[in-house]
Amino acid sequence: MTAWKQAVARAFDRADEYDGDARIQAVVADGLAATIAAAPLAPSPRTLEIGCGTGFLTRALRSRIPVGPMLATDIAPAMIARCRTRIGAAADLHFAVMDAERPAMAPGFDLIASSLAAQWFVDLPGTLAGLCALLRSGGLLAVTTLAAGTFREWDAAQEAVGRVSATPAYPTIDALRAMRFAACRTEIRLEDVRETHEDGAAFLRALRAIGAQTPSDLTAARSPGQLRRALRAFDARGATVTYAVATCLIRRAG
């Protein structure tokens, strides 16, 4: 595992208060499960989940569709443990620690799903192509990820005090729609999901609580004075942040 991936895994392993602060993650997971439930699926689909976290999507999928054998994976061992505890034992549900960019399994899945984990991939198109190769004919890869425009309000607040934001360079919707995968049909949707915090400090605390500031820290290379000014500018704009959520629906030819 690369140093980057080790840092990501450690960050999420330390996210002890994840569920209480991951409100957007819960909303997006539920929306993705609804989208999947409305799509044509094989009966009792054999399902692989990428980046299960504490189980938002795992639970939403199992409540909405008659899933068959399901393998929930995550790069962070502590997240796997929390998901297992939260969901409970089931004969058709299994767990594994796995790096999605190096999936160690044979193909044959009817459904591969992932909610707000793909933004951590080093090679998004390459990883999605690898996951497509694990689908059966007619199978569906359904992924939500963050796109350009995420945290635009925080970016603007930092720029207002003369600093360039350290928000990751999320892909544009055009770049996502330009992705092509062999023997697959692709649909990309974009939706803005907004969250209002008590203030900017609460926003940053929430990010830290869910492990989302490592390894690319949204306050990196800023003096305390610069950070305070950025927080005041953010608060003056309402302490609201936008998550630009892209849903990628990739169907393997049947």
FENZI-V451534 format. One record per run of one state. SS is the DSSP state (alpha for helix, beta for strand, coil for the rest). FROM is the first residue (numbers start at 1). TO is the last residue. If there is no record, write none. Layout:
ss-><SS;SS>
from-><FROM;FROM>
to-><TO;TO>
This chain:
ss-><coil;alpha;coil;alpha;coil;alpha;coil;beta;coil;alpha;coil;beta;coil;alpha;coil;beta;coil;alpha;coil;beta;coil;alpha;coil;alpha;coil;beta;coil;alpha;coil;alpha;coil;beta;coil;alpha;coil;alpha;coil;beta;coil>
from-><1;3;14;18;22;23;38;47;50;56;65;70;75;77;88;93;98;100;103;109;116;118;121;124;133;135;147;152;161;173;178;184;197;200;210;224;237;240;253>
to-><2;13;17;21;22;37;46;49;55;64;69;74;76;87;92;97;99;102;108;115;117;120;123;132;134;146;151;160;172;177;183;196;199;209;223;236;239;252;254>
